[in-house]
Amino acid sequence: MTFNILNQTKTIWAAVWLYIILKQKQSYIQIFALVMLLTSAIILNINFDTSTTKVNAGEHYQLGVALVLGASALSGLSGTLTQVALKKRHPVICSAELGVYSLILLVIKELVEGKGTAVLFMFSGWDLKTLIPVTTNALGGMIISFVTKYAGGVRKGFALIAGILVTAFAQWAVEGKPLRLQHWVALGLVCMSIYLHSQYPPSNKNVIENPVDDKSVINKKPIKNASKKKVKRS
């Protein structure tokens, strides 16, 4: 439960890193919308099943909380850095680069753990059906790159939480799994938070309150020049 709640702070961390690195501010209403989104994510992760056994936190509870918060902060940082990189790269190329780097790191991990034979036979047992989840996962990565480039890391967080609700409604329509009250409450919070965040951006305080009319300035210049010419003639 604690892990699920703290893991949903990734969107908050994305907003923080965007402000630190790219100086992208959030209005007060947008910050309130982010809190609403976090609340909806917490509601979706609440387990109302009282039959489950409770697990003692133990002496490593604080360490676990710190690690989850650190992982969430790093996730927000990676999203911000990806957004910076996508400014000069095509989303498909960036997704391919990330895929190659991930593959190299996974191979190194297996070699360090002494599982070199697993790397040689990584494609053993594959068939045409195996390509379905691999292809959909790759397409999902490219779509996320497009969302990050054109919408930003914060709005990507909104899409991820909304995706959880889409999954719940899909399970209700396909598998007949009943929807709970928490799904409807979270749906209302997500819709309201998306509306508030999109409709109330931060105001631009750098706009001059009394801008000078460009036409008046242009019209004044010839008058000054004409007066100078008259003085010279006299």
Summary of the structure (lengths in Angstrom):
residues: 234
radius of gyration: 26.8
end to end distance: 90.5
largest distance: 103.7
contacts: 569
relative contact order: 0.14
helix: 74%
strand: 0%
